[in-house]
């Protein structure tokens, strides 16, 4: 389910009362500000313009989209897809993913795996450390904090990203979850 714009919890309105899900996936905003987005976009467009004749030969077409202002009315050559709030937020990728990691604690028993795309290589170590060591301890006798963290690397051409996954369930709890879902 898609999460609408909200200053509340990222998961509010996504999970229904009493609903359990197998995984949650997020593609967070990368840029910490509109200015940072515009600077990176300008750099990419300049790089693409240098190879303009090669792009025409290969049949590549650059789209002209409306981005860059709160009302999405400023025209620019946009190399990235998405609306303003999908491209940037205060603190950028690290702040947004840390917020998801922190809020995921509230749903620890309702989702087996939480995940987020991490686009910036320099964000990965900080986010992985935060999810492993930045969670609060529990006092209810259950396992404390995140029990499993996985990385899934992917890439195409020059672009490499990682999906960072975490679960509050230990291996036995994940096996029980799979059994309840009739996964074999």
N, C-alpha and C positions, 0 to 999 in steps of 0.2 A: 504494500500500500504506500502511496505517496504521502509524504508529510508536507502539509501546507506551511506557509510562513507563520512562524510562531516564536514568541519570546519565552514561551513555556518550555517544558521538557521536550526534547526532540522526539521522544517516543510517545508523548501524550497524543491521543487521537489516532495513533497508528495501531497499537495493540488494543483489541477489544477486551472488555472485562472477562476474565476467565480464559482467555485465549492463550495458547502456547504456540510458539513458532520454532521451526528448526534452525533458522538463521536469519539474521538481520544484516543487510548490506547497505553501505553508504558510499557515495561518490562526493566527497566534501569539496567546498570551495577551496581553491589553492591560494589565492592572492589575499594579502592582508589589507588591501585598499584598492579603490578604483584607480588611483595613480600608479600603483605597482602593476596592476593588470594592463593599463594602457601602455606603460613603458615596455613590458614584455611583449605585448602585441605588436608594438611599433618595431621592436627588434626583429621579431619573426617575419613581419611583412617586408622589412628591408632585406632580410636574408632571402626571402622568396622572390623579391623583385630582382635580385642579382641573377637569379636563375630563371627569369621569366621566359626566355626563349626555350629553355629546356622543358619547363612546365607545359608550354603550348605544344611542343613536340610529343610529350607524353600524354597529352589529353587532360591534364589537370586543370581544373577551373577553381579560382578563388571566389568565395561567396562574398557578397556585400550584405551585411546585416546591420540592424539597428541596435547599438549598445553604447554604453558609456555614460549615461546620465541616470539620475534616479527615475526619470520617466521613460527611459529607453528611447529617447528621441534623437540623440546625436548620432549621425551616420558616421561610420568608420569602416575601414576594411578590417574585418574581424577574422582572425585565424583560429579563434576558439569558439566553440558553440556554447550556448547557455545564456540564461538571463543574468542580470546583474547579481542577484543574491545567490546564484549558482556558481558564480565565478570568484567572488570575494566576500570576505567578512572580516570583522575586527580580529586581528591575530592570525588570520589565514588558516592554512591547513592544520598546523599544529594545535592551535587553540580550539578549532572546531572538533577535531578528532579527540582531543583530551576531554572535551565536554561530553562527547558520545561515550567515551570510556567511563567517565565518572557516572553519568546517568544510567549506564547499562547495569550498574550494581543494583539499582532498584528492581530490575527485571531479571535478575540472575537465575531465578527458578522458572522463568517463562520462555526463555530462549536458550537453545543449546549452544549456538555459536553466534557471536557478534563479529562483524567484519567491517573494514573500511579500506578503500583504495588509498594508497599513499603514493602520490605522484612525484614528490620531491625526495630524492635519495638522501639529502641532508636532514630530512624530517624523520626518517625511519628509526634511527637509533634512539632519538629522544622519545618517540612515541612507544617504541617497544619497551624501553626502560620504564616509562610512566605506567603502562598497563601491567607490567610485572610487579612493580614495587610501589606504585602510587595509590593503590586502592586501600580503603579502610579495612581494618580487621573486624571480624564478627565475634560476638560473644555468646552465640547461641549454640555452640557445640558443633556446628557444621564446619566444613573446610573453610579456611579463610582466604579471601582474595581470589585472584585469577588462578585457575588450576592448569590451564594449557594455553600456549601461545603458538601460533603457526604463521609462517610466511609462505605466500605463493607468489613467485616472481613471474612476470610476464612482460612481453615487449614486442614491438613491431618497428622495424627500421631503427631509427635513432632513439625512439621513445621507449623507455623502460619504466615500469611501475611495479608496485608490490601490493598485494592484498594482505593486510594484517588481520589475523583472526584471533579471538580470545574467547575462552569459555570459563565460567565459574564452576562448572561441573567437573568432578574428577573422572578418571577413566571408567570406573564402575558405574557412576551416575550416567555417563554418556552411553554406556552399553545398555543400561536399563531404559534410557530414553528411546534408543533405537529399537529395543524389544517392544516397548509400548506402541511404537509407530509401525510395527510389523515390517521392519527393514530386513528381516531374515535372520 
